[in-house]
Structure formats: C-alpha cells, structure tokens
Amino acid sequence: MTLAEKQQALIDDLNIIHDPHERLNAVVSRGTGLKLAPEHQTDANLVPGCVSRVWLHGELVEGRARFACDAESPMVKGLATLLCDLYDNTDPAEAAAIEPRLWEACAFTKMLSPTRLNGLANMRKRIREMAEGFAK
C-alpha cells in the first residue's frame, strides 16, 4: 500500500464518524494507552514549537521509516499518534514527500486552534527531516 493509499484509508475510516467533534474524540482516544519508551523521551526528541511537550522518535528499520510519539496533553497525543500512524512503516522518500491531508479532510482545521495546527506542522516538519535523512 502506498502512503497516499494509506492516508486515504485513514481519512475514509475517520469520516465514517459523521459528527466532526465525535471524530476528533475518536482520534484523542486513539492515543490513550500508547506510551513512548522512556529512553526515547529525551530532549533531543522534543518537537520544537509545541505548547505541550511532544516527543517524536524515528528510525529506519529494514528500509522503512518507523515513527513513534508521545505527548503530555491527551488531545495532542491523539493527534500526534494519528500523524505517526500515517507515516509509520512507510518508504522514507514517500514520507518526506507526501503532506498530510488528514486535518482538512476530516474537518479538524475548523476545530483546532492555530497554536495546535502550528504544533502539528512542526511535528510534520520533523518527520519530513527524519525521512529525508533515512532516504539518503
């Protein structure tokens, strides 16, 4: 499955929930119980520009970009987890090139504050930088 196909499948799955607020609650619930290993919760893995502390760990495993994250805020953790799920276990070149359409396609841009959207953009930037490094 290509990253574009994976993204469309995530969008389709989320949009089964018709109410955008319930959809956002489902995304927040998605991060519940997930925890980044303590050795990856380092200052080096903190995503700059986020109001809540967000850790992003990326690595190349058998030619695939792997991403995992954690955050202090439950909402941020759910949104960050969705972004990690999108880019996890993908071709690094695709992960570097394909931008997320999830926020607009699921009507989250209408519900999230500019500060949160900026934090997600910073997380995407870090994923892109890591993926570009893996693709070399």
C-alpha positions in Angstrom: 0.0 0.0 0.0 1.4 3.4 -0.9 1.4 6.3 1.6 -1.3 8.1 -0.5 -3.5 5.0 -0.3 -2.8 4.6 3.5 -3.7 8.3 4.0 -7.0 7.9 2.1 -7.9 4.8 4.1 -7.3 6.7 7.4 -9.4 9.5 6.1 -12.2 7.2 5.0 -12.1 5.3 8.3 -12.3 8.5 10.3 -15.0 10.0 8.2 -17.3 7.1 8.9 -18.0 9.1 12.1 -20.2 11.8 10.7 -20.0 14.3 13.6 -16.6 16.1 13.5 -16.5 16.5 17.3 -17.0 12.8 17.8 -14.4 12.1 15.1 -11.9 14.3 17.0 -12.8 12.4 20.2 -12.0 9.1 18.4 -8.6 10.5 17.4 -7.9 11.6 21.0 -8.9 8.1 22.3 -6.5 6.6 19.7 -3.6 7.8 21.7 -4.8 6.6 25.1 -2.6 3.8 26.5 0.2 4.3 24.0 3.5 5.2 25.5 6.8 6.0 24.0 9.7 4.1 25.6 11.3 6.2 28.4 14.7 6.0 26.6 13.1 7.9 23.7 11.6 10.6 25.9 14.7 12.8 25.6 15.2 16.5 25.0 16.7 15.6 21.6 13.3 14.0 20.6 11.2 17.0 21.8 9.4 18.7 18.9 10.1 22.4 19.0 7.2 24.9 18.7 4.6 22.8 20.5 2.9 24.2 23.6 2.5 20.8 25.1 5.7 18.6 25.3 5.7 16.2 22.3 8.4 13.6 21.8 9.0 12.1 18.3 11.2 9.1 17.7 12.1 8.0 14.2 14.3 5.2 12.9 15.0 3.3 9.8 14.1 -0.4 10.1 14.7 -2.7 7.1 14.4 0.2 4.7 11.2 1.5 6.2 10.7 4.7 8.2 9.3 4.0 11.6 7.8 6.7 13.9 6.5 6.7 17.4 5.5 9.6 19.6 4.1 10.7 23.0 2.8 13.9 24.4 1.7 15.3 27.8 -1.7 16.5 26.6 -4.2 13.8 25.7 -5.5 15.8 22.7 -2.1 16.5 21.3 -1.1 12.8 22.0 -4.1 11.6 19.9 -3.3 14.0 17.0 0.4 13.2 17.1 -0.4 9.5 17.2 -2.6 9.9 14.1 0.3 11.6 12.3 2.8 8.9 13.4 0.3 6.2 12.3 0.2 7.8 8.9 3.9 7.9 8.3 4.9 4.8 10.3 6.3 1.8 8.3 6.5 3.7 5.0 9.1 4.3 2.3 11.2 7.2 3.6 11.0 9.0 0.2 7.2 8.9 0.3 7.2 10.0 4.0 9.4 13.0 3.0 7.3 14.0 0.0 3.6 13.4 0.9 2.0 16.0 3.0 -0.9 15.1 5.4 -4.4 15.9 4.2 -6.0 14.5 7.3 -6.6 17.7 9.1 -8.7 19.3 6.3 -10.2 16.1 5.0 -11.6 15.2 8.5 -12.6 18.9 9.2 -10.2 19.2 12.1 -8.8 22.5 10.8 -12.1 24.1 11.8 -11.9 22.8 15.4 -8.2 23.1 16.2 -6.6 26.3 17.4 -3.9 27.9 15.3 -1.4 27.0 18.0 -2.3 23.3 17.8 -2.2 23.4 14.0 1.2 25.1 14.2 2.4 22.3 16.5 1.2 19.7 14.1 3.1 21.5 11.3 6.2 21.4 13.4 5.8 17.7 14.0 5.3 17.1 10.3 8.5 19.1 9.6 10.5 16.8 12.0 9.0 13.7 10.3 10.0 15.1 6.9 13.5 15.9 8.1 14.0 12.4 9.6 12.6 10.7 6.5 14.9 12.8 4.2 17.8 11.6 6.3 16.6 8.0 6.0 16.2 8.3 2.3 19.9 9.2 1.7 
